Amino acid sequence: MTSPARTGSHVQDEIWKDALGGVFKCTAAGAPGTWKQILPAAVTADPATGTIPTGYLILNLAQGTLKRHAGGYSWETIVGATGGKIGFYGVTPVTQPAGAAQAAVTFGNADGEIGGLTISDPPTQAEVQALRDSCEELADDVRALSVLVHALRGALVAVGVVKGGA
């Protein structure tokens, strides 16, 4: 069966693995319960037989694509390209040769004003920590901006420039 459980009584947080390897989690207990797919089925070809529910997710390993069943054995590509695996190999995005390492990635502009952080492939522990620190700094900036926007709105409401309320 290619779908979550359709019969029997099931409890919340129960895990179900179907015939293709798709994994589902019960989000509401019942008979048969309410299910959400939490992992796609890993396949080498798009399924073309059996009963497959609309919205069913597969990871086509041969194409390197994540797909959603659109009904009638038609599959919608969500992530990836059907022509080959896409990656940053050199300066511009091109089809990456099999087994080739990805180029290093630099965050920010050439002057290093915004970020200026280079991540190699594979990243070093120091690079990962630097990226994590940059993300935390950005989150602090966003929080400060949010406080400023809310304070500005409060001031505009207080002087009657804008209406208050939710």
C-alpha positions as CSV (number, residue, x, y, z in Angstrom):
1,M,0.0,0.0,0.0
2,T,1.4,3.4,-1.0
3,S,-0.2,5.7,1.6
4,P,-0.7,6.1,5.3
5,A,-2.8,3.6,7.2
6,R,-6.4,3.5,5.9
7,T,-7.9,1.0,8.4
8,G,-7.6,0.2,12.1
9,S,-7.3,2.4,15.1
10,H,-4.2,4.5,15.5
11,V,-2.7,6.8,18.2
12,Q,-1.2,10.2,17.9
13,D,2.5,10.3,17.0
14,E,2.4,6.7,15.7
15,I,4.8,6.2,12.7
16,W,3.7,4.3,9.6
17,K,6.0,3.2,6.7
18,D,4.3,2.3,3.4
19,A,5.3,-0.2,0.7
20,L,7.5,2.3,-1.2
21,G,9.2,3.5,2.0
22,G,7.3,6.8,2.5
23,V,7.0,7.6,6.2
24,F,3.9,9.1,7.8
25,K,3.1,10.4,11.3
26,C,-0.3,10.2,12.9
27,T,-1.3,13.8,13.9
28,A,-4.7,12.9,15.3
29,A,-5.7,9.6,16.8
30,G,-8.7,7.7,15.3
31,A,-9.7,5.0,12.9
32,P,-7.8,5.3,10.6
33,G,-6.4,8.6,12.2
34,T,-5.1,11.7,10.5
35,W,-1.7,11.3,8.8
36,K,1.0,13.6,7.5
37,Q,3.9,12.4,5.3
38,I,7.2,13.3,7.1
39,L,9.7,11.5,4.7
40,P,9.4,10.9,1.0
41,A,9.7,7.5,-0.5
42,A,13.2,7.0,-2.1
43,V,12.7,5.6,-5.6
44,T,14.8,5.2,-8.8
45,A,11.8,5.8,-11.1
46,D,8.5,7.6,-10.8
47,P,5.8,5.1,-9.7
48,A,3.4,4.4,-12.5
49,T,1.2,1.7,-11.0
50,G,-1.0,1.2,-7.9
51,T,-3.1,3.7,-6.0
52,I,-1.0,6.7,-5.1
53,P,-2.7,9.6,-3.2
54,T,-2.4,13.1,-4.6
55,G,0.3,15.0,-2.8
56,Y,2.4,11.9,-2.1
57,L,6.1,12.8,-2.0
58,I,9.0,10.9,-3.6
59,L,12.7,11.4,-3.8
60,N,13.7,10.2,-7.3
61,L,17.3,9.2,-6.7
62,A,18.2,8.7,-10.4
63,Q,17.2,12.3,-11.2
64,G,18.0,13.9,-7.9
65,T,14.6,15.5,-7.6
66,L,11.9,15.8,-4.9
67,K,8.4,15.3,-6.5
68,R,4.8,15.5,-5.5
69,H,2.1,13.3,-7.0
70,A,-0.3,15.5,-9.0
71,G,-2.8,12.6,-9.8
72,G,-3.0,10.3,-12.7
73,Y,0.6,9.2,-12.4
74,S,1.7,12.7,-13.1
75,W,4.6,14.0,-10.9
76,E,5.3,17.7,-10.2
77,T,9.0,18.4,-9.5
78,I,9.4,20.5,-6.3
79,V,13.1,20.6,-5.9
80,G,15.8,19.8,-8.5
81,A,15.9,19.7,-12.3
82,T,15.1,16.7,-14.4
83,G,18.1,17.3,-16.7
84,G,20.7,16.6,-14.0
85,K,21.9,17.7,-10.6
86,I,22.4,21.4,-10.3
87,G,25.2,23.0,-8.2
88,F,27.5,25.9,-8.1
89,Y,30.6,24.6,-10.0
90,G,32.8,27.6,-10.7
91,V,31.3,31.1,-11.0
92,T,27.8,30.4,-12.5
93,P,25.3,27.6,-11.8
94,V,25.8,24.8,-14.3
95,T,25.2,21.0,-14.3
96,Q,27.8,19.6,-12.0
97,P,29.9,16.7,-13.3
98,A,29.4,13.5,-11.4
99,G,31.8,13.2,-8.4
100,A,33.0,16.8,-8.7
101,A,33.5,18.9,-5.6
102,Q,31.5,22.1,-5.3
103,A,33.4,25.4,-5.3
104,A,33.8,27.4,-2.2
105,V,31.0,29.9,-1.5
106,T,31.6,33.5,-0.3
107,F,28.8,35.4,1.5
108,G,28.8,39.1,1.1
109,N,30.3,41.6,-1.5
110,A,33.8,41.9,-2.7
111,D,34.6,44.7,-0.1
112,G,33.5,42.4,2.7
113,E,31.0,45.0,3.9
114,I,28.2,42.4,4.2
115,G,29.5,39.1,5.5
116,G,32.6,38.5,3.5
117,L,32.5,34.9,4.8
118,T,34.0,32.1,2.6
119,I,32.7,28.5,3.1
120,S,34.8,25.7,1.6
121,D,33.5,22.3,0.5
122,P,33.4,20.5,2.9
123,P,33.2,23.4,5.4
124,T,35.6,23.5,8.3
125,Q,34.4,23.6,11.9
126,A,35.7,27.2,12.1
127,E,33.7,28.2,9.0
128,V,30.5,26.7,10.3
129,Q,31.0,28.5,13.7
130,A,31.6,31.8,11.8
131,L,28.4,31.3,9.8
132,R,26.5,30.5,12.9
133,D,27.9,33.7,14.6
134,S,26.9,35.8,11.6
135,C,23.4,34.4,11.7
136,E,23.1,35.2,15.4
137,E,24.3,38.8,14.7
138,L,21.7,39.1,11.9
139,A,19.0,37.7,14.2
140,D,19.9,40.4,16.8
141,D,19.7,43.1,14.2
142,V,16.3,41.9,13.1
143,R,15.0,41.8,16.7
144,A,16.3,45.4,17.3
145,L,14.6,46.5,14.1
146,S,11.4,44.9,15.1
147,V,11.4,46.7,18.5
148,L,12.1,50.0,16.7
149,V,9.2,49.4,14.2
150,H,6.8,48.6,17.1
151,A,7.9,51.6,19.1
152,L,7.4,53.9,16.0
153,R,4.0,52.5,15.4
154,G,3.1,53.0,19.1
155,A,4.2,56.6,18.9
156,L,2.2,57.2,15.7
157,V,-0.9,55.7,17.4
158,A,-0.4,57.9,20.5
159,V,-0.3,61.1,18.4
160,G,-3.3,60.0,16.3
161,V,-1.4,59.7,13.0
162,V,-2.6,56.1,12.6
163,K,-5.4,54.1,14.2
164,G,-4.5,51.8,17.0
165,G,-5.8,48.3,17.6
166,A,-4.9,44.9,16.3
